[in-house]
Amino acid sequence: MSDNIKHECGIALIRLLKPLTYYREKYGTSFYALNKMYLLMEKQHNRGQDGAGLANVKLDVKPGYRYISRYRSNEQQPLQDIFDRVYSRIEERADSDPEKLADPMWLKDHAPFTGELFLGHLRYGTYGENSIEACHPFLRQNNWMSRNLVLAGNFNMTNVDEQFDILLSLGQHPKKKADTVTVLEKIGHFLDEENEELFRKYKKLGYHSTEITDKISRQLNVKRILKRSATDFDGGYAMAGMIGNGDAFVLRDPNGIRPAFYYQDDEVVVVASERPVIQTAFNVKVETVKEIDPGHALIIKKDGTVSMDKIRKPGEKRSCSFERIYFSRGSDQDIYRERLALGRKVVPKVLGAINDDLDHSVFSFIPNTAEVSYYGMTKGLEDFHIERQIDELDKLGKDDKEAKLKILRERVRMEKVAIKDAKLRTFITQDSDRNDLVEHVYDITYGTVVPGKDNLVVIDDSIVRGTTLKRSILRILDRLGPKKIVVVSSAPQIRFPDCYGIDMSLFQDFIAFQAAIALLKETGREHVIKDVYQLCIDELEASSSHNAVNHVKKIYEPFTDEEVSAKIAELLRPEGLKADLEIIYQSVDGLHESIPNHTGDWYFTGNYPTTGGNRVVNRSFVNYFEGKRVRAY
């Protein structure tokens, strides 16, 4: 994606099911789980740039010994920082003694991060400051082992205000109005209640307090805790938790918006935000890695029992399609096929933009993440080219060998016309005002385009703001002297904010929205803007929010997709561009045909899967109209 946007966080959880000595004997290391956690987190590094965190819970630790360890980092390389610190601490405790480092039971008694249960998080913040306090996992501490809660997640809640008020009604005094705090304290409250109910129950039965502690640990009903906690959650979430007694869970939202996958055998239970990450780290087949069901929680009890329990009634599955288009690693076999399909689906529009002139058209991609959809596009172009070759060959006689060879030698012209300078990009991001340097983020390959004669077609994952296109990419491509530049987005027009985890929250930042507003003003329909504002105000002031409607759809209704695309091209055309410019977007139908099992498309269509989403989009439009650059959730 040429536009730099932040996106979903990543989670990783490991629970060892065998004694620690088992892994030492079988795999030759006392750090089997710790090493696997590093792999799971490093393979999901694309999901975390702002910070990271790692926590560990040890089972059956004697009183007086630490059983929860946690490190968080917001350094420039947070993963390296965390694991360097972890291994350094372990070696310090063991005095670098090879015998101690080879003894997993000694390490468990004396060194941090050497227990059976691990939780890792990669933070890609969508809002707020990049402070260490913003990094997961969060810890709610208590002297009772079964009241300690460690929580990390990939989530955004749309009803933080409501959740905050619920905590107040429960008698709490939250330190901050943020979804991370409210979720932690909400689950923590019902964890406390569960502990208290069990304590009273066994106290009445005459058990001693020390006996009750063990009873509570065994009988703690994680399913009931989560059902009580999540009743009013509205948003997209995959949240993982560890309780101090050794129980663990991963909870997914009812619409399956945020991804969560797991693998289980007789040695280990693993959870991650991406399927191929588990496949790679544990060398297992794709069919053995399952999705956590929407509205369900994967619950792992201290005794190793694993269950999939329904917490919320599942709704229509609306898994995030942007996850497939861009965020997740393309090494997943299904995602790879889906991105190829996205590229194929835009071929008819591409051919229309170049008048079927493959002989005078060069095809490429920007940035590297668009490479797979580029392959799909070129495969579709090759199919068209082969059909045309067959027609031309049919017109030739049997003796026209040279002419036939000439036709058969023709190829779709595929070139790598731009190469990103990663070091320069890193330097520039330290100062967003260096526009004269932005134009040189990409190096171009001269000689790939015949000046004045060739069309140049480049495909991108998606076009959100278009800032990078206007400031640098189009100017860079124009240096090659193409007759026409065609920019292709493998995703549809992004028209609405996301409120479930992606950093796309302000209407005024969307180039498609800017285009629609410009068209309304140009065609004498400016009143529509004011009408929508009033409808949004009325909706937000309504006593009931359960039937909220997205009124902002009316902004786009008067215009076709092609009209909006044409206006986008006009808005993004930089001053002095010599080539003709056309911008092509994937259709929503093409998206659904390419990614049939991930139908979450609210940023394209405005069809939000939760009521909170509709309220957020209306509030976001009100903020735009009133000139406020603030997030609406």
N, C-alpha and C positions, 0 to 999 in steps of 0.2 A: 504494500500500500504506500503510494507516494506521500499521502498525508500521514503524518506521524500522530497516531492516536493511541491512547492507553486502553488497556482492555482487561479481561478477566484475570483474576488471581489464580494461582495453582495450589492444589493441596496434595499431600502424600501421607499415607498412613501405613505403618507396618505393625503387625502383631505376630510375634513368634509363638508357635504352638507347642514346641518341644523344649526340653531343658536346655539351658545355654551351653552345657557341655556337648550336647548333640551336634551343634553347628561347628564347634571347635574341632571335634573329631571328624566330621564329614567334610567340612570345607577348609579346614586348616587355618582358621582365623577366629579370634575372639571378637571380631568386629563385623561379623556377617551382616547384622541388621543395619549397623551404622554405615557400612559401605554401600549397602543397597539403598539406603535413604539418600546418600549422596547422588547415586545414579538417578533415582527417581526425580530428585529436585533439579539436578543439572540438565536432564533431558527435558525438563519443563521450564528451563531458564527463560525461554521466550515469553513466559507468562509473568515474569517478575523483574522489574528494573528498579523499583524504588526501595526494596528491602526484602528481607527474608527472616525466617525464624524456625527454630527446631526445639522440640520438647520431647522428654522421655519420662516414662513412668516405670518404676521397678515394682515387681510383684513380691509380696510376702517379705517385706523389709522389717527388721526388728525396730521397735520404738527407739527413738534417739538417733536414727540414721536417716539421712536425706533420701527421699524416694522420688522426688520430682526435680528434673533439671530442665532449664530453659535458657537458650541464647537467642537474641534477636540482633539484627544488624541492618543499618541503613547506610553502610559504607558504599563506595563506588562499586565494589565487587563483593556484595553481601554474602553470597554462598561460600566463596573462598575464605572470607573472613570468619564465618561461623565454623566451618569445618577445620580450619587451621587452629582456631581457639579450642575447639572440642578435643582434637587429637593432642594438642599441646598440654591441656589440662590433664588428660589421661596419662600422658608420659610423665608429667610432673609428679602425679600421685604415685605412679609405679616406680619413680626414680629411674626411668628408662631401663628397668630390670627386665630382661627377656623372659625370665621365669614368671614374673608377675603378669606381664603383658600376654603371656600364653595361658594364663589361668582365668577363665571367664568368671568363676565364682569369686575369686579374690577381687577382680575388677568390679564386680557388682557390689561388693561390700565397701569398696574404698574409692571408686572413681565415678565421675558423672557420665551420663549418657551410655550406660552399659547394661540397661535393663531390657525388658521384653517388649515394651510398647513405645512406638515412636510416632510423632506427628510433626510434619513439616509444612511450611507455607512459603509461597513466593508472592510478594505483594506488588501489584501493579495498581497504584492508587488512582482512583477516579475523582477524588475530591479531598481537599484538606491538605494540611502541611505534611511534608515528608519527614516526620519526626520518628524517633525510636518508639514512642508510645503508640504510633499508628501501625506498627508492625505486629502481625500475628506470630505465634499463638498468644492469646490473652489468657491470663491466669487469675482465677478467683480462689483465694487461699483460705484455708481453715485448719484448725488443729485436728478436726475429725478427718481421717483419711477419705472417707466416702462422701465428704462435702467439698473436697477440692475439685475444681473444674478447670480443664485446659481446653480452649476453643480456638479454632481457626476455620476460615471459610472463604468461599468464592461467592459473595452475595452482595446484593443491594436491596434494602427494604424500601418500599414506596410509602409506607405508613409509619414513619419514625415518630411523628407527633402522637399518633394514637398509642403506639407501644410505650412511649414515654409516660403518657397519662395513665396507662394501665399500671406501670410500675409505681406511680404516685399513689394510685388507689390501693395498691398492695401495702402501702406504708413505707416504701423505699424512698431514698433521696439520691437519685442517680447523679454521678459527678459530671455527666456530659450528655447532651442530646445528640446521639449518634447511633447508627444501627448496630455497630459493633458492641457498644456498651449496653444497649437495650436488649440485644439478643443474649449476651453473656449473663446479664442480671436476671432476665426472664427465666432462662433455663436454670440458673443458679437458685432462684427463688423456689422453683418446684423441686429441685434436687434437695434443698433444705427441708421442704415440707415432707418429702418422701422419707427422709431420714427421721424426722420428728415422729411421723406416724408409726414407723417401724419401731422406734425406740419406745413409744408409749405402749405399743402392742406387747412387746416382749417384757417390758417392765411390769405390766399387769400380770403376766404369766410367771413372774417371780425370778426371772433371769438376772444375774449380776451384770453390771454395766460393761465389764470387760467381755463377758459372753455376748452381750447384745451387739457390741461392735462387730464381731465376726458374723453374727446373724444378719445384721444390716448389709454387710458387704455381699453376702450370698444372696439375699432376698431383694436387693435393690431392683426396682422395676423400671428399667430405663425406658421401655416403651411407654409406660404411663407418664413418666416425667416429660417425655417429648410431646406426647399428645396434649398434655395440659399446657405446655409452653408454646406450641406452634399453632394453636387454634386461630389466632388472629394475625399470623404472619402473612404479609402480602408483599410479594417480590419474587426474585429469582435467587435460589440459593442451593448450594451444596456445602453444608457445614459439618465439620468433623470435630468430635470432642473426645477427651479422655477424662475419666473420673479417677480420683486418687487411689481408689481401691483396685483399679485395673480394668474396669469396664470401659468400653469404647463404643462410639457410634459414628455413623455418617448419615446425615439426613438430607434428602433431596426434595425440592419444591414440587407441588402437585402437578404442575405442567411440564416438569422436566426441563425447565429453561436452561439451567446450568448443568454442565456435564459431570458425571461421576461414574467411574468404572472400578471393578474389583476382580480380584483373582484369589482363589482359595485352594489349598491342598492340605495334606496332613502336617506340613511344616510351618506354613505361614498364611496369613491373610493380608492382602495388599489392596490399597485403594489409591487411585490417582485421578487427576482431571482428564487425562488422555490415555486412550487404550494402548497405542504403540509404545508408550513409555513403559508400561508394565510388561509388555511382550519383550522389549529389549532388555530391561533390567533383570528379568527372571527367565528369559529364553523359553517362553511358553507360546503355544499356538494361539492364533487369534480367536478361535472358537471357545477357548477356555476363559477368556476375559469377558465378563458380563457387565451390563449396565445396572446400576442401582435403580430400582423401579421408581418412577415419579410418585411423590407422596409417601414414600416408604423410607425406612431407616435400616441400614445394615448395622445390626447390633452384635457386638462381640463381648460376651461375658468374661469375667476373670477366669472362669474354669475352662475357657476355650470354646464354649458353645457359640455358634454363629447362626443368626436368624435374619430373615428379611421381614420386617414388620410394618404393617400399614399404619401410618401416623395421621395422615390427612387423606380425605377422599380424593383420588386422582381425578384431574380434569382432563380436558383435551390436551394431548401431548403437543407442546409447542416448543420443542428444543431449538435453541438459538442457531439459525442458519449462518450467521456471521462466524460462528465457531468453525464451521466447515469451510467457508469461503476463505478465511484468512487466519484466524487465531491458532487453531490446532496444527500440530505438525502434519505435513502432507505425506508422511510415511505410513499413515494409517491406510489400509487397503481400500476402505470405502471412501474416505476423504479424497484419496488420489483419483478414484473413478469419478467422483462428483465434480472435482475441479476440471477434469478433462471434459466432462459433459457441459459444464458452464462455458468453456471455450468453444465447443462445437455449436452451442445454441445461438451464439452471436454471429455465426458465419453468414447467414442470409443478409443481415443488416450490413455487415462488412462489405460483402459483394456489391450491395446497392450503393454504398458510399464511394466505391472505386469504379462503378459501372462495369463490373466483372472483368476489369483490366488487370489480370494477374501478371501479364508480361511487364507492366510498368509499375509494379507495387512491391515494396519491401516490407516484411513483417518482423516485428520484434516485441520486446516486453520491457516494462519498467514498473516496479522494481523486481528483484529476484523472486520475491514471494509470488509473483504472477506467472512464474515459469510454467507451472503445470497447466493452468488454464490456457497459456500460450500454446503448449503442445496440443491441447484439445482443439484450439482454433485452427492450427496449421493442419492437423489431421482432417478436419472438416474441409479446409481449403483444398487439400490434396485430393480428397474424394471428388470434389467439384471439378478439379483440374483433370483427373483421370476420365471422368465422364465426357468432358470436352475433347480430350485427346481421342477417345474412342469415336466420337462423332467425326472428327477431322480425318482419322484413319479410314473410316468407312467411305469417305469421299474420294480416296486415292485409289489408283489402279494397282494391280499386282506388281508391276515393274517399277513403281515409284519408291524404290528402297531408300534412297538418300532423303527424300522428303519425309518418309516414315521415321527414319532414324532421327531426323531433326525434331520431329514432334515428340518422340519418345525421350529425347534428351532434355526436354523442357522440364523445369522444376519450379515449385513454389519458392520464391526468393526469401529465405529465412536468414536473418543476420542478428548479431548482438550489437546494437548500435550505441548502447550506453552502458557504462560500467561505473558503479558507485564507488566513490572514494570514502571509505568508512572513517579514516582518520580525520579527513577534512570535515566530514559531517559531525563528528564528535566535537571538534573544535568550534564549529559554528554554533552548535546548540548552546554553548556557554554564553552566547550573546546574540539574541534574536534580531538585533538591529543591523547585523552585518549583511545587508541585502546584496552588496556587491560581491560577497563571497559565496552566497547561496547559489548563484548562477554556475558555480564551478564544482558543485557537489558531484556531478557526473562527468566522466570523461567520455567523449564520443569517438566512434570509430569512423574516421574519414574514408571516403572511397566506397562506402556501401550503397550510396544513393546517387543516381545520376541527376545532377542539378537541373531543375526546370522541367524534368520529364517524369520522374518517378513520384508516386504516392508513397508516403511513409505511414504505416499502420502500427501503433503500439498498444498493447493491452495492459491494463492495470487491474488489481484485485477489485478496487472500488474507488469512487471519487467522493469524498466526504465534503471537505471544504474547498478543495481545488487550489489552495494556496501555493503548494509546491509546484503544481502544474504551471500556474501563471508566473511565479517568480523565477523559476529556473528551467523546468523540463522543456516547456514549449520553446523557450529562447534557445536552449541547447540544441534541440532537434532542428530548429530552423537554420542553424549554421550549416547543416548538410545540404541545404538548398532544395528541399522537396517541393514539388508542385502543390501538394496537399498533405496536411497532417491529419490523420484520423486517430483519435484517442478512444479506445474501447474499454468500457468498464465491465468486468465479468459479473458484477452485481448490479441490481437495479438502482434507481435514484434513491438516495437516502433523504427522506423527507421529514422524518419525525425523530424526536430524541429517544435514546434508550434510557431506561431507568432500572435495569436489572443487572448492570455490571460493566457496561462499556462506557468509556468517557466520551459520550456524544449527547450532551444535555442541553445545549443552547441552540434555539432555532436560528438565530442570526448568524451562526457559524456554517450552516448548511447551504451549499451553493444552489441546491435544488429549491430550497425555500426562498432564497434571495431572488432566484429567477421567477418563481411564481408571484412573489410580491411585485416585482418589476412589471410583469405582464398584467397584473391587476391594475396597476397605475396607468400603464400605457393604453389599456383598452377601456378606460373610464369605469372600472369596477372597484375603485378604491373603497367604496362603501362596504364591500365584502369584508375588508380587514376590520373595520369598526364593528360590523355586525357580529363577526366571530368573537371579537374581544368581549362584547356584551354577553353573548351566549356562554362564554367561558366563565365570566364573572358570576352569572346566574347559577351556573352548574356548581361552582365552588362554594357559593353561599347557600345552596340547597341543604335542607336539614338531613336528607338521606344521601349517602354516597354510594349506595349499593348498586345503583343503576346508572352510573356515570357514563356519559357518551363523549366520544372524541369529536369535538366540534371543529377542530382545525382541518379536518379533511376537506371542508368547504373551500379552503384556500386554493386547493388544486383542482377542484371539480370543473371549472370552466375550460380547462386546457388539456390537450392531448399530451402524452408522454413526449412525442416528437417536438411539440411546441416548447415544452419546458427544456428539452435537450438543446434545441437551437438557441434559446436564450442563455443557457449555461455557457455554450460555446462563445457567445457574444461577450458575456461577463468575464470569462477567463482569458479572452484573447489579449495578450500583452501588447503594449504599444510598440509599434515598429515590426511586428511579425509580418513576414513577407508571404508565407505560404497560406493557402486557404486552410480553414480549420473546421473540422466536424467532430462532434463528440457523440458517441454511441453508448447506450446503456443496455444491459440485459433486461429482458422483460420479466415481470413477476411470474408469468406462466412458465417462462424458461427456467427461472430459479426453481420453481416447484417440481418441474420435470427432472431437473438435474439433481435436486436434493429432496427426494420424496419423503424421507423419514425425519426430516428436521424442518418443520413447517413454521418455526418462529420467524415472522417477517414484519414485526410491528414497525421497525425503523424504515421499511419500504412502503408499507400499506397503511399504517396507523391502526392496525387490528391488534390491540393489546390483549394478552391472555388473562389479565387480572383487572379488577375494578380500579385498583390503585394506579395502574398504568394510564388509564383514561383520565384520572384526576391529575396525574403528573403532566400529561401532555397539555391539558387545558391551563394549568398553572404556569407551565413553561411559556405558553403563548402570551399569557397576561404579563409575564416578566418581560418578554420581548416588546410588547406594545408599550409598556411603561418605561422602557429603556433600562431595565435592570439586567446586568450580567451576573446572575446568580443561579445556582442549581435549584431545580424545582422539587427536590426530594431530599 
